[in-house]
């Protein structure tokens, strides 16, 4: 049976103050004995992660991949969550952040944000080669910054969406939830390409996507997940304004949300291959943002999904 879902869930720009209060993260893991208790682990450098202080850091790691890492002041003593946010073809970490706004959202909610830059000209990801390298660095970051293992999440756009699927396929036990955006496929859900556990997912794709066709790319990857996890429709939301959300549940109750939209960027080349609610900063015609009035903020909705789905 299709359940009714309040349209409040579709608000593009909710009350950030109330969201922060609802999902406040202390992040103050003790680094010295307090009240007779033993001190917890202290953040320290691991591998190519050479700094653990507050602020924005750049780490050059294996495979020619440079990582933009935002560490909120509240996360310098451990206990925060972590969001891995992966850009698409031709893009950079800075352009990815313009689309998702994830660095500011991480500071607001107590999450370290990791945004890798793909090597090459143009910048490009090869899943089989780069997904293991990115995972190794994120694992080192989680250890170095004493990250809460229940709150490690991954999202990505286009090629980064494919990387998101690939990382969930290979490391489902590590990530709490995931959100591939306008993504390439990255998990066959067959043979050796099967996630080790069910993972809450938020898949977003535009009907007007001229780069990764909605029917050819979004639906087949969704359907593989539906078949493997035996997902059934739990709720359908259609706000009548170019956005529809279908919420599926597995027999175990794990959610899978499929967000389909009609929004498009100003570029006729990119069109619906875009970040709804994002900011255009890339060189024309490769501008992926769509910040028009009435457009939902995909970065805000992704962060809310992560806040709502820590690992059990």
N, C-alpha and C positions, 0 to 999 in steps of 0.2 A: 504494500500500500504506500502511495506517495504521501508523505507527511507535509504539513504546512510549516513553513519556516518564516519567521518575521523578516520583513524587508529591511529592518534595521541593520541586518547583517551585511547589506550592500552599501552602507554609507561609505563614500569614497574618502572623506576627510573627517574622521570622527574626532571626538574630544580627546586630544593627545594627553591632556592632564589627567583625565579619568583613566585612560589606558595605562598611563605610567603608574598611577596609584594601584590599579588592579593587578598589574604584573610587576610591581617593584621588585628589584633584585638587590639584596644587600651587598653581596660580593665581598664582605669583610671576613674572610677566613682568617682566623688568628694565626699570626706568625711567631708568637711567643706564648709561653705558658700563661694562661689566665684562669684564675679561680681554681688552681691546682690541676688543670687539665693539660695534657701534653699538647705542644704546638703542632699544627698541621704543616704540610709541605709548603715550602716557600718558592715562589716563582724564580726561575733561574734559566739561563741560556741552555738550549738543546740544539745540536746540529747547526743548521744555518740560521736558526733563530738566535740572534746575537744581542737582542735588547728586549727587556720585559717591562720597561717603564711606560707611563701614560703618554699618549700622543700618537702621531702617525709615523710609521716605520716602513722602510723599504728593505727587503731581504733578497739577496741574490742567491739562488739555490740551484740544484742540479737541473740539467736539461735546458739551461738558459732561461729559466722561468724566474721572473722577478715578482715578488709578492708585496702588494700594498696591504699593510695591517694597521687597523685602527684599534688602539687599546684605550678604553675609557678609564678615567681616573679611578672609578669604582672597582676596576678589575685588576689593579696592580697587586692585590694581596690574594688573588685566586677566587674561585667560587662562581665566576661568571659563566654564561653560555657562550657559544661560538656560532657564527654564521659564515659559511663558505659561499661566496657570490662570484660566479664565473661568467666572463664576458663571451661575446660571439666573435665570428670571423671579422677581421679588419679592426676590431675594437681594442680598447684598453681598459684597465681597471677604473680609470677616471671616468670614461664614458659609461661603463657599467654602473658606476655609482650615480651618475646623472640620471640613469633610468630607474634605479631602485631606491636611491636615497638611503642605502643601507647603513652607511657610516653614521649618519645622524640618528637613525633608528636604533643602532646598536648602543650609542651613547645614552639615548633616552631610556632604554630598557635593560641595560646591563649585559651587553653581548660584545665580545671581541668580533670584529668583522675582517675577514680575510678575502682579498680580491687578487687573484693571480693574473699576471700578464703573460699571454702566450708568446712564444718565440716566433721568429720569422717575419718576413715582409711580403704580403700583409700578415699580421698576427693571426695564427691559426692553431687550432687544437687537433691532435690526432689521438683519439680516445685510447687505443691500445698502448701507445707510447706515453702519453702525458697523464692519464688518470692515475696510474700507480705513483708517479712522481709527485703529483699534487697531494694525493692521499698521504704519502709519507711525511710531507711537510706539515700538513694539517694535524697529523698525529703528533708530530714533534711540538707544534704550537700548543696543542691541547695539554701536553705534558709540561711544557715550559711555563705556561700561564696558569697551571692548576685549574683547568676548565672543568666545570660540572659535566660529567659524562652523560647526564640525562638530557642535556640541552645543547646538543651539537646538531646543526641542521645544514642543508645544502640547497642552493638554488642556482640557476644559470639561465642565460638567454641564448637561443639559437644553437650554435655549436656548444655553448655552455650548458644549454638544456640537455643536449646529448651527453655531455660529461656528467651531468646530474644523474641521468638515468644509469649511466655506466657505473658511477660510484655507489649508487643504491644496489645495483645488481651484484657488485663485488664486495660491498662492505655494509650490508644492511644492519649488521649488529652494532656498527659504530654510530650511525646517524639516527637521530630521533624522528625526523620527518624531512620531507623534500618538496621542492616546488620547481619543476622544469617549465620554463617560459618560452613559448614559440620554438620548441626544441626539436632537434634531430632525434631519431630513435637511438637507444643506447643499451637496451636490455631485451634479449630474445625471449626471456621467460621459458627457456627450454634447454635441455642438455646441461652444459656446465654454466650457462648464463641464467641462473635462477637466484633471486635474493634468498638469503638464509632465513629471513623472517618477513612478516608483513610490516610495511612501513606506511604511516599516514602520508598521503600524497596530495598535492594541489597542482594539477596540470592546467596551464593557461595557454590558449591558442586563438588567433584571430581568424574569422571566416575570410577576411580580405587579405590574408597573408600571400604576397606575391613571390616570396623567396622560398618558404617551406609551406607548400599547399596544405590547407586544412585537411582535406580528404585523404591526401596521399601520405601525410606525415603524422598529424595529430591523432586521427582516428585509429589507425593500425596499432600504434604504441599503446593507446588507451585500451583497446580491445584485448591486447595480449595480457595486460594487467588484470582486466576484468575476468578473463577466462581462467588465468592461473590462480588468482585469489578468490574466485567464485563470488565476485561482487554482485550485489543486488541494489537496485535503485531504492534509496531511502527518502529522498526529497528532491524536488525540482523548484528552482527559483528563477523567475523570469521577470525582470523589472520593466520590460516593455520599452527599454531605451538602449538596445544594442548589447545587452549583457544577459546571459543565462548561465545558471550554475546547476549542475546535476551532482547530487551527493550520493555516493554509493557506500555500502558497508559490506565487509566480509562477514562470514558466519561468526567470526570471533569479535566483530564489532569494530574492526580497523577501518577508518574513513578514507575514501578516495574522492576528491572534489575535482570535477571537470568544469573549468571556466571557459566559455566560448563567447567571443565578443565581435562587434562590428566596427570597432574603432580603427583608424588609420592615421599614420603620420602624414605630414605635409608632402613628403617626397612620393612621387608616383612610382618610383622604383621600389621603395621599401613598403609603402602602403600599410597594410595591416600587420606587417612584421615589425612590431613596435612595442614600446613600453607604455601602456595606458597610464596617463598621469605623470609620465616622465618628463625630462627636460632635454631639449635639442641642443647638443653641443658639438656633435660630430661635423666633419666637413660635408657640405652639400655635394651629392644628393644622399649621402649616408647619414641621415639624421633620424634616429630611432624613437625620439620622444614624442609624446602626445599629451600635452598638458591643457587641452581645452576645457572650458567649464562644462561640468557634467560627466567628464571622464573619470572613472574610478582610478584610484592610485594603486597600481599593481604592487609597488613596493610596500605600501602600508598593509595591504591585504595579505601579502606573503608573510610579513613580520607577525601579523596577528595570528596567522595559521601556525607559525612556529611557537608563539607564546602559548597557544591553546593545545599544542601537542608535544609535550616533553615525553621522553621515553619512560615507560612504566618501570 
